[in-house]
């Protein structure tokens, strides 16, 4: 069984797959080469090979985990499926909510692999294989990036090569189907849209979302890109009424609780494309994680400078610093030093809700008694440490490939497109481009504090300068702000939180305090917390799940 599409790295296997299909090719080669077959597969896929005579199941997913695979063991064997719900529905599996997964959801705003929202059901992480024989499971990794830090890199030649790879990837993704492209006006969606327009001048369809809220509306940049590449631009302004209508549908469409509010505008965008008869949307996800575009990468680089300060200087400076009262610039310096002393990747989570708030004040005692509060950090540490000979920057990006992309961003776009009835492809997650990104030195990806330096330099002359130099934004949703004034949205959120109380997962006082703080203090900050709790309740309700 193959879901998605395998790209074979051997010409003879590629030819056989064109003739016989991916599944037949996989099975025949597996019979003679066993798991060595994974040396020759790429693309976006999950695959399963059954061998009844050996009582064996072999499975694998692509490098990033674009096509999910869930599994669970039972007394009679292995149950697997493309989503958690399908595995949970099997009569041999106990459909029981995992309290650890609830905690992890509040930490990450999604349920990260290798766990799932159900006890006993696991999710295969990117580039992992599974071998089930006679009741025993073995899990392994078949691919790990090899980052290269050369000082002799030629920016011009490398830039030209990157453009060539992206153009080929877009061409392959768009071949033989009616496609359009998400266009937020950022670097990646503009690149993909531009490459699509290059192949079909004047007839490429691009889709953008706007918000009538200051600080959230980026549609002006999308229009710059659309005009520059002469695309047929389609736009929709999301309203609070849209959000009220779509929220329950998104919650029901997810096979696990999902807390990324950008799923709402992504769905509105995909729905607009589906109405035009678009069969597949090209998304720009992956560029930030391959070429150092996330603001946290630059921020952590500043903190790493302090860790390079000689210990004698730090041991003299710190006691003096913390004798001063925490006010004004002194308070900022003290905060910087405190954060700099936390090692990566833990420092990435300094502002996480579950580090800013005490779990004992959030969760009921019986929930806290069965969860491991250190599991989220342990998971991140293991992934951060996995690549050999990698810089701090490359380790952060690899962590994001396995977590931010696989379990968050790709799930968001996938859910939105599936609900709208269109397919989605990610040209910037092409295996060739991933390998190429590993050859770009860290000093070229992020010199000083300039995010995406290499990528931006390579795009000069292709992308409009206004887009190259704009700050990163995306399809963010002004949920917390709209809740202040839009009564139906406010009712949906607050009513959901009231219903969540009856599940005895969270302390009632915590839920009440969250509502009060949203009303009286930072609407966006506490709006995000309300969103997480609301989506959890709506997911539990739509899937008829109880503790």
PEVENKA-V560314 format. One record per residue. N is the residue number from 1. OMEGA is omega in radians with two decimals (NA if undefined). Layout:
n = [N	N]
omega = [OMEGA	OMEGA]
This chain:
n = [1	2	3	4	5	6	7	8	9	10	11	12	13	14	15	16	17	18	19	20	21	22	23	24	25	26	27	28	29	30	31	32	33	34	35	36	37	38	39	40	41	42	43	44	45	46	47	48	49	50	51	52	53	54	55	56	57	58	59	60	61	62	63	64	65	66	67	68	69	70	71	72	73	74	75	76	77	78	79	80	81	82	83	84	85	86	87	88	89	90	91	92	93	94	95	96	97	98	99	100	101	102	103	104	105	106	107	108	109	110	111	112	113	114	115	116	117	118	119	120	121	122	123	124	125	126	127	128	129	130	131	132	133	134	135	136	137	138	139	140	141	142	143	144	145	146	147	148	149	150	151	152	153	154	155	156	157	158	159	160	161	162	163	164	165	166	167	168	169	170	171	172	173	174	175	176	177	178	179	180	181	182	183	184	185	186	187	188	189	190	191	192	193	194	195	196	197	198	199	200	201	202	203	204	205	206	207	208	209	210	211	212	213	214	215	216	217	218	219	220	221	222	223	224	225	226	227	228	229	230	231	232	233	234	235	236	237	238	239	240	241	242	243	244	245	246	247	248	249	250	251	252	253	254	255	256	257	258	259	260	261	262	263	264	265	266	267	268	269	270	271	272	273	274	275	276	277	278	279	280	281	282	283	284	285	286	287	288	289	290	291	292	293	294	295	296	297	298	299	300	301	302	303	304	305	306	307	308	309	310	311	312	313	314	315	316	317	318	319	320	321	322	323	324	325	326	327	328	329	330	331	332	333	334	335	336	337	338	339	340	341	342	343	344	345	346	347	348	349	350	351	352	353	354	355	356	357	358	359	360	361	362	363	364	365	366	367	368	369	370	371	372	373	374	375	376	377	378	379	380	381	382	383	384	385	386	387	388	389	390	391	392	393	394	395	396	397	398	399	400	401	402	403	404	405	406	407	408	409	410	411	412	413	414	415	416	417	418	419	420	421	422	423	424	425	426	427	428	429	430	431	432	433	434	435	436	437	438	439	440	441	442	443	444	445	446	447	448	449	450	451	452	453	454	455	456	457	458	459	460	461	462	463	464	465	466	467	468	469	470	471	472	473	474	475	476	477	478	479	480	481	482	483	484	485	486	487	488	489	490	491	492	493	494	495	496	497	498	499	500	501	502	503	504	505	506	507	508	509	510	511	512	513	514	515	516	517	518	519	520	521	522	523	524	525	526	527	528	529	530	531	532	533	534	535	536	537	538	539	540	541	542	543	544	545	546	547]
omega = [3.07	2.97	-3.06	-3.07	3.07	2.96	-3.08	-3.11	3.06	-3.07	-3.11	3.10	3.09	3.13	3.10	3.14	3.09	-3.10	-2.98	-3.08	-3.10	-3.04	-3.13	3.12	3.14	-3.09	-3.10	-3.13	3.12	-3.12	-3.11	-3.05	3.13	-3.04	3.06	3.08	-3.08	3.05	-2.98	-3.14	3.04	3.13	3.11	-2.98	2.73	-3.07	3.12	3.06	3.13	3.08	-3.06	-3.10	3.13	-3.06	-3.01	3.00	3.08	-3.09	3.10	3.03	-3.09	-3.01	-3.07	-3.05	-3.12	-3.14	-3.00	3.00	3.13	-3.12	3.06	3.07	3.07	-3.14	-3.07	3.13	-3.09	3.06	3.14	3.13	-3.09	3.05	-3.07	-3.09	-3.12	3.09	-3.12	-3.12	-3.13	-3.08	-3.13	-3.06	3.09	-3.09	-3.05	-3.13	3.09	3.11	3.06	3.13	3.07	3.11	3.14	3.09	3.13	3.13	-3.02	-3.06	3.02	3.11	-3.05	2.98	0.17	3.13	3.02	-3.12	-3.12	3.05	3.06	3.09	-3.08	-3.13	-3.11	-3.11	-3.14	3.12	3.13	2.99	3.13	3.10	-3.11	3.14	3.05	3.05	-3.11	-3.12	2.97	3.13	3.11	3.12	-3.11	-3.13	3.06	-3.11	3.05	-3.10	-3.09	3.14	3.14	3.13	-3.08	-3.10	3.09	-3.02	-3.09	-3.13	3.12	3.12	3.12	3.12	3.14	3.11	3.13	-3.14	-3.12	3.13	3.12	-3.12	3.10	3.12	-3.14	-3.12	-3.06	-3.00	2.99	3.03	-3.13	-3.03	2.94	-3.12	2.91	3.10	3.10	-3.05	3.07	-3.10	-2.97	3.13	3.10	3.10	-3.13	3.13	3.13	3.11	3.08	3.13	3.13	-3.13	-3.10	-3.02	3.08	-3.09	3.10	-3.13	3.09	-3.01	-3.05	-3.14	3.07	3.07	3.11	-3.12	-3.12	3.13	-3.14	-3.03	-3.13	-3.00	3.11	3.13	3.07	3.13	3.07	3.14	-3.13	3.12	-3.11	-3.08	3.09	3.08	2.99	-3.00	3.11	-3.04	3.06	3.08	3.14	3.14	3.05	3.10	3.07	-3.09	3.12	-3.13	-2.95	-3.06	-3.12	-3.14	3.10	-3.13	-3.12	-3.09	-3.13	3.09	3.00	3.07	-3.07	-2.98	3.13	-3.06	3.11	3.05	-3.12	3.10	3.10	3.11	3.13	3.11	-3.14	3.11	3.10	3.12	-3.14	3.12	3.10	3.13	3.10	-3.14	-3.10	3.06	3.04	-3.11	-3.08	-3.10	3.06	-3.08	3.14	-3.08	3.09	-2.98	2.97	-3.13	-3.12	-3.04	-3.11	3.11	3.13	-3.14	-3.13	3.09	3.09	3.13	-3.13	3.10	-3.12	-3.12	3.12	3.10	-3.12	-3.10	3.13	3.12	-3.13	-3.10	3.06	-3.04	-2.99	3.11	3.11	-3.10	-3.01	2.97	-3.11	3.06	-3.08	3.11	3.04	-3.11	3.12	3.14	3.14	3.11	3.11	3.11	3.11	-3.10	3.13	-3.13	-3.11	-3.13	3.08	-3.10	2.97	0.10	-3.08	-3.08	3.13	-3.05	-3.10	-3.07	3.09	3.13	-3.06	2.95	3.11	3.11	-3.14	3.10	-3.14	3.08	-3.09	-2.95	3.03	-3.07	-3.08	3.02	-3.13	-3.07	-3.07	-3.13	3.06	-3.08	-3.11	-3.07	3.14	3.13	3.13	3.11	3.13	3.13	-3.13	-3.12	3.12	-3.07	-2.97	-3.09	3.09	3.00	-3.11	3.06	3.08	3.12	-3.11	3.08	3.09	-3.13	3.10	3.07	3.13	3.07	-3.04	-2.98	-3.08	3.12	-2.96	-3.00	-3.10	-3.00	-3.13	3.08	3.13	-3.10	3.14	3.11	-3.10	-3.10	3.12	3.14	-3.13	3.12	3.06	3.05	3.11	3.07	-3.06	-3.08	-3.11	3.05	3.03	-3.10	-3.14	3.12	3.08	3.12	3.13	-3.12	3.14	-3.14	3.14	-3.12	3.11	-3.12	3.07	3.13	-3.06	3.03	-3.10	-3.12	-3.10	3.12	3.05	-3.05	-3.10	-3.10	-3.13	3.12	-3.14	-3.07	3.08	-3.10	3.07	3.09	3.02	-3.12	-3.13	3.14	3.13	-3.05	-3.13	3.08	-3.11	3.09	-3.13	-3.07	3.13	-3.09	-3.14	-3.04	-3.08	3.14	3.14	-3.11	-3.12	-2.99	-3.06	-3.01	3.13	3.11	3.11	-3.14	3.13	-3.10	-3.07	3.10	3.11	3.13	3.09	3.11	3.14	3.13	-3.06	-3.12	3.07	3.00	-3.09	3.09	3.13	-3.12	3.11	3.13	3.12	-3.13	3.12	3.10	-3.12	3.14	3.09	-3.11	-2.99	-3.05	-2.99	-3.05	-3.09	-3.08	-3.11	3.02	3.11	3.12	3.09	3.12	-3.14	-3.11	3.13	-3.11	3.07	3.14	-3.13	3.08	3.13	-3.12	-3.09	-3.14	3.06	-3.11	3.12	3.07	NA]
